[in-house]
Amino acid sequence: QVQLIESGGGLVQAGGSLRLSCAASGRTFSNYAMGWFRQAPGKEREFVAAVSRSGARTLYADSVKGRFTISRDNAKNTGYLQMNSLKPDDTAVYSCAADFITAPHNILRDARAYDYWGQGTQVTVSS
């Protein structure tokens, strides 16, 4: 199995930026599709972004499109979520997820498709 550890969360003012990292260990990271999800207090977990094994394909929630960028560096076994123009509504615990997948360009949007999850990192955006 693969272990995931997120970092990079914190407190930022509206309009600011943060970059989250997701460090993977235990298996060959390039064999896993990856996604980011978030959960705000009192709300359901929601999809944020996903990237294929190869990194060639990405998908974003409408709420973050144009502001967030998902990427991965398979040589470093790390995934990233660059978040720009942050809004108070972006406040949540952000978690990365991974799932073994054979197709190099497939993207997984559904949280139920992911087998492995990190512990999450808190992002707080003040107004």
C-alpha positions in Angstrom: 0.0 0.0 0.0 1.0 3.6 -0.3 1.2 6.2 2.6 0.4 9.8 2.0 1.4 12.8 4.0 0.1 16.3 3.3 1.9 19.5 4.2 1.7 23.2 3.3 -1.6 24.2 4.9 -1.9 27.3 7.1 -3.6 30.6 7.6 -3.7 33.1 4.7 -5.5 36.2 3.9 -8.1 36.3 1.1 -6.4 36.7 -2.3 -3.3 35.0 -1.0 -1.7 31.7 -2.1 -0.6 28.4 -0.7 1.0 25.3 -2.1 0.0 22.0 -0.7 2.3 18.9 -1.0 1.4 15.3 -0.8 4.4 13.0 -0.2 3.9 9.4 -1.1 5.8 6.4 0.1 5.6 2.6 0.1 4.9 2.0 -3.5 5.7 3.3 -7.0 3.9 6.6 -7.0 3.7 6.8 -10.8 1.3 3.8 -10.7 -1.3 5.8 -8.8 -3.8 8.4 -9.9 -4.1 11.2 -7.4 -6.7 13.6 -6.2 -7.3 16.4 -3.7 -10.5 16.7 -1.7 -11.6 19.1 1.0 -14.1 19.2 3.8 -15.3 22.3 5.6 -16.9 22.2 9.0 -20.5 20.9 8.8 -20.2 20.1 5.1 -19.7 17.0 3.0 -16.3 16.2 1.6 -16.0 17.6 -1.9 -13.8 17.0 -4.9 -11.2 19.7 -5.7 -8.9 18.4 -8.4 -7.4 15.2 -9.8 -4.4 14.2 -12.0 -3.7 11.1 -14.0 -0.8 8.8 -13.3 1.2 10.4 -16.1 0.4 14.0 -15.1 -0.9 14.6 -18.6 -4.5 15.0 -17.7 -6.1 17.1 -14.9 -9.6 17.9 -13.8 -11.0 20.6 -11.5 -14.1 21.4 -9.6 -15.8 24.5 -11.0 -15.3 26.3 -7.8 -11.5 26.2 -8.1 -11.0 26.2 -11.8 -8.6 29.0 -12.9 -7.3 29.5 -9.4 -5.9 26.0 -8.4 -3.4 23.9 -10.2 -2.8 20.2 -9.5 0.5 18.7 -10.5 2.8 15.8 -9.6 6.5 15.0 -9.7 6.7 11.2 -10.0 10.5 11.3 -9.6 10.0 12.9 -6.2 7.0 10.8 -5.3 5.1 14.0 -4.6 1.9 15.6 -5.7 1.0 19.3 -5.4 -1.9 21.7 -5.2 -1.1 25.3 -6.0 -3.9 27.5 -4.7 -4.0 31.1 -5.8 -6.6 33.9 -5.2 -7.8 32.1 -2.1 -11.3 32.9 -0.8 -12.8 32.4 2.7 -15.0 29.7 1.1 -11.8 27.7 0.4 -11.3 27.2 4.2 -11.3 23.4 4.8 -9.2 20.4 5.6 -7.6 19.4 2.4 -6.7 15.7 1.9 -4.8 14.0 -0.9 -5.8 10.6 -2.1 -4.3 7.9 -4.4 -5.5 4.8 -6.1 -3.6 2.2 -8.1 -4.7 2.4 -11.7 -3.4 0.8 -14.9 -4.5 3.4 -17.4 -1.9 6.2 -17.4 -4.3 8.9 -18.5 -7.4 8.1 -16.5 -8.7 10.6 -13.8 -10.7 9.7 -10.7 -13.2 12.2 -9.5 -15.2 10.1 -7.1 -13.8 9.9 -3.6 -15.1 6.3 -3.4 -12.6 5.3 -6.1 -9.6 6.1 -3.9 -8.2 3.5 -1.6 -5.5 5.6 0.1 -5.8 8.9 2.0 -3.6 11.3 3.8 -4.5 12.7 7.2 -5.3 16.1 5.8 -4.0 19.6 6.3 -5.9 22.6 7.4 -6.3 25.6 5.2 -7.8 28.7 6.6 -8.5 31.8 4.6 -9.3 35.0 6.4 -11.4 37.8 5.0 
